[in-house]
């Protein structure tokens, strides 16, 4: 039954995505309009996941997101958080891998909403582009969202944090908000399988600016792992 529901969701997800992408094409001329279409699409995805797969979604700790610019450093266990975070921030600026731009329709909206695509093979050039985008985001009071490990990591596993995360933290000089989550238990890396359960996002108190590289790496890792271990496993 779980696999049947997962396939029904998979088909419905693609139909919903295509429908919204086509209807929303006029919004691509303006960032705010495109962002509104993306948020509408995300809310539909969350509703479909609840109704079809029995996956609920809850957020804790929103009061820990400061007013004004900040960096949100999130765990990355599934594609779910790349969708849901669009509804969490007033002016989100994602740092995401360039390959997402190649997805039909979705890539157009990624570009229109002002996200920062990173070419992992471009080295210093990619770093400079990210920092220029970060400067612009901070100046207008936006929130930078980054997955420090740079890829999806199953619950209970870890990967080294990417150099771009440290560069972003040092460059922006704004509070860093850790975001623990548990989406990997229900959504996971599998393209199709979706298990019933509750996905929780938990924003933790912001870390101060000016920490050394060793301090920020150790503190962020410890806080995220401790918080995520306490979240539901299903």
Secondary structure, 3 states (H helix, E strand, C coil): CHHHHHHHHHHHHHHHHHHHHHHHHHHHHCHHHHHHHHHHHHHHHHHHHHHHHCEEEEEECHHHCCCCCEEEEECCCCCHHHHHHHHCCCCEEEEEEHHHHHCCCHHHHHHHCCCEEECCCCCHHHHHHHHHHHHHHHHCCCEEEECCCCCCCCCCCCCCCCHHHHHHHHHHCCCEEEEEECHHHCCCCCCCCCCCEEEEEEECCCECCCCCHHHHHHHHHHHHHHHHHCCCCC
